[in-house]
Amino acid sequence: MWHDILMVVIGLVPGLVIGFFLSKIFMEKYLKKNPPINEQMVKAMMSQMGRTPTQKQVNQVMKAMNNAK
């Protein structure tokens, strides 16, 4: 009885740890390949707020977002 429970725990803990790190690596690759926001989105948001964005402003927003990570 205790042997069976111990074997399940011994199998489950490393599986969870390995799964966590594999999913973390996968998500980092995915977000690097498909960033959640890009320059076109920043321009669209600024235009919707009634501002005409300059490239300098767009670059500042992108730099601030990259530094926040």
FIPAVEX-919308 format. One record per atom (N, C-alpha, C): residue in one letter; y, x, z. Coordinates in steps of 0.05 Angstrom, whole numbers, plus 32768, in hexadecimal, padded with zeros to 4 digits. Layout:
BEGIN
aYXZ ...
***
This chain:
BEGIN
m7FE880118000 m800080008000 m801980118000 w801C80238014 w803480348016 w803480477FFE h801D80507FF6 h801C80627FDF h802780567FC6 d8021803C7FC2 d802B802E7FAA d8049802B7FAB i805480247FC2 i807180217FC5 i807F803C7FC1 l807380517FCC l807F806C7FC9 l807F80747FAC m806A806F7F9D m806980767F81 m807E80677F70 v8082804E7F77 v8097803E7F69 v80B2804A7F6E v80B880517F87 v80D2805C7F8E v80D580777F81 i80C080887F81 i80C280A27F75 i80C780A07F57 g80BC808B7F4A g80C080877F2E g80DB807A7F28 l80E480697F39 l80FD805A7F34 l8116806A7F38 v8117807B7F4C v8130808A7F52 v8136809D7F3B p812480AE7F32 p812B80C07F1C p813180B17F02 g8124809B7EFE g8129808A7EE7 g814680807EE7 l814F80777EFE l816A806D7F00 l817F80837EFC v8179809A7F07 v818C80B17F05 v818E80BA7EE8 i817780BD7EDB i817680C57EBF i818480B07EAD g817E80977EB2 g818A80817EA3 g81A980817EA6 f81B280867EBE f81CF80867EC2 f81DC809C7EB2 f81D180B47EB3 f81DE80CB7EA5 f81DB80C77E86 l81C580BD7E7D l81C380B87E60 l81D780A37E56 s81DA808E7E66 s81ED80797E5E s820A80847E5F k821080957E72 k822A80A17E74 k823080B27E5C i821D80C37E54 i822180D47E3C i822480C37E23 f821480AD7E21 f8216809C7E09 f8232808F7E08 m823C80857E1E m825680777E1E m826C808B7E18 e826B80A37E23 e828080B77E1D e828080BD7DFF k826980C07DF2 k826880C57DD6 k827380AD7DC6 y826C80957DCF y8275807D7DC1 y8293807A7DC3 l829F807F7DDA l82BC807C7DDE l82CB80927DCF k82BF80AA7DCD k82CC80BF7DBE k82CC80B97DA0 k82B680AD7D96 k82B480A57D7A k82C5808D7D74 n82C6807A7D86 n82D480607D82 n82E8805D7D99 p82FF806A7D98 p831280677DAE p831B804A7DB2 p832180427DCA p832880277DD0 p8343801F7DC4 i835480327DBF i836E802C7DB4 i837780437DA1 n8384803C7D8B n838D80507D79 n83AA804C7D72 e83B5805C7D60 e83D2805B7D5A e83DA80407D4D q83C880357D3C q83CF801C7D30 q83D180057D45 m83C180067D59 m83C27FF27D6E m83DC7FF57D7E v83E4800E7D83 v83FC80127D93 v841480087D82 k8414800E7D69 k842A80047D57 k842B7FE67D57 a84147FD97D55 a84137FBC7D55 a841D7FB07D6F m84157FBC7D86 m841F7FB27D9F m843D7FB57DA2 m84487FCC7D9A m84657FD07D9C m84747FBD7D8A s84687FB87D72 s84757FA57D5F s84757F897D6B q84607F817D78 q845E7F677D84 q84727F637D9B m84797F7A7DA8 m848D7F797DBE m84A97F797DB3 g84AC7F7A7D98 g84C77F797D8D g84D37F947D89 r84C47FA97D8A r84CE7FC47D87 r84C37FCF7D6C t84D37FDF7D60 t84CA7FEE7D48 t84C3800A7D51 p84A9800F7D52 p84A080297D5E p84A580407D4B t84AE80567D56 t84B0806F7D46 t8496807E7D4B q849180927D3A q847880A17D3D q847980B17D58 k849180B97D60 k849380C87D79 k848B80B67D90 q8494809D7D91 q848C808B7DA6 q846E80867DA6 v846380827D8F v8446807E7D8D v843780967D98 n844080AE7D90 n843380C67D9A n843580C97DB8 q844C80C17DC4 q844F80C27DE0 q843C80AF7DEE v843980977DE4 v842680847DF0 v840A808E7DEE m840280997DD7 m83E780A37DD3 m83E180BA7DE6 k83F580CC7DE9 k83F280E37DFB k83EF80DA7E18 a83FF80C67E20 a83FE80BC7E3B a83E380AF7E40 m83D880A17E2D m83BE80947E30 m83A880A97E32 n83AA80BE7E22 n839580D37E22 n839680E27E3D n83AE80E67E48 n83B180F47E61 n83A780E47E78 a83A780C97E76 a839F80B77E8B a838180B77E8F k837280C07E7B k835580C07E7D k834A80D37E91 
***
